[in-house]
Amino acid sequence: MPNFALSSEIPFSKRNLKYLTKKYLKKNNLRDWLRVVASGKDSYELGYFQIDIQDDENPLNSRR
């Protein structure tokens, strides 16, 4: 994933950045694929969700 840096001349909280990022991802239907993860005290990273689908855990394939 490409890296980018955000710098602001006015005080901008890390929490507000996370909120706006999540809002953007949801608006563009990316929230199910990407997540916002704190990578340090003053930084965030976008990461993919790790989805492992196995036949044993899939309720549609279970036999009763």
C-alpha positions in Angstrom: 0.0 0.0 0.0 1.3 3.5 -0.8 2.4 5.6 2.1 1.4 9.2 2.6 1.9 11.8 5.3 -0.6 14.3 6.7 0.7 17.5 8.2 -1.4 20.2 9.6 -0.7 23.8 10.7 -3.5 23.7 13.2 -3.9 21.1 16.0 -5.4 17.9 14.6 -6.0 15.0 16.9 -5.1 11.4 16.0 -8.6 10.3 17.0 -10.2 12.8 14.6 -8.0 11.5 11.7 -9.1 7.9 12.5 -12.8 9.0 12.6 -12.6 10.8 9.2 -10.7 7.9 7.6 -13.3 5.4 8.8 -16.1 7.6 7.5 -14.4 7.9 4.1 -13.9 4.1 3.9 -17.5 3.5 4.7 -18.8 6.1 2.2 -16.7 4.4 -0.6 -17.7 0.8 0.4 -14.1 0.0 1.5 -14.8 -0.5 5.2 -15.4 -4.2 4.8 -11.9 -4.7 3.2 -9.7 -2.2 5.0 -9.1 -1.3 8.6 -7.3 1.5 10.4 -4.6 0.3 12.7 -2.4 2.4 15.1 1.2 1.7 14.1 2.7 4.1 16.6 2.0 6.9 19.1 1.4 9.4 16.3 0.6 7.3 13.3 -2.0 5.0 11.7 -1.8 2.4 8.9 -4.4 1.0 6.6 -4.4 -2.8 6.5 -6.5 -5.5 4.9 -8.7 -7.7 6.9 -7.4 -11.3 6.9 -10.3 -13.5 6.0 -9.7 -17.2 6.1 -12.6 -19.3 4.9 -12.5 -23.0 5.8 -15.1 -25.6 5.1 -15.3 -26.7 8.8 -16.3 -23.2 10.0 -18.7 -22.4 7.2 -22.3 -22.9 8.6 -23.7 -23.5 5.1 -21.6 -26.6 4.7 -22.3 -28.1 8.0 -24.4 -31.3 8.2 -26.9 -32.0 11.0 
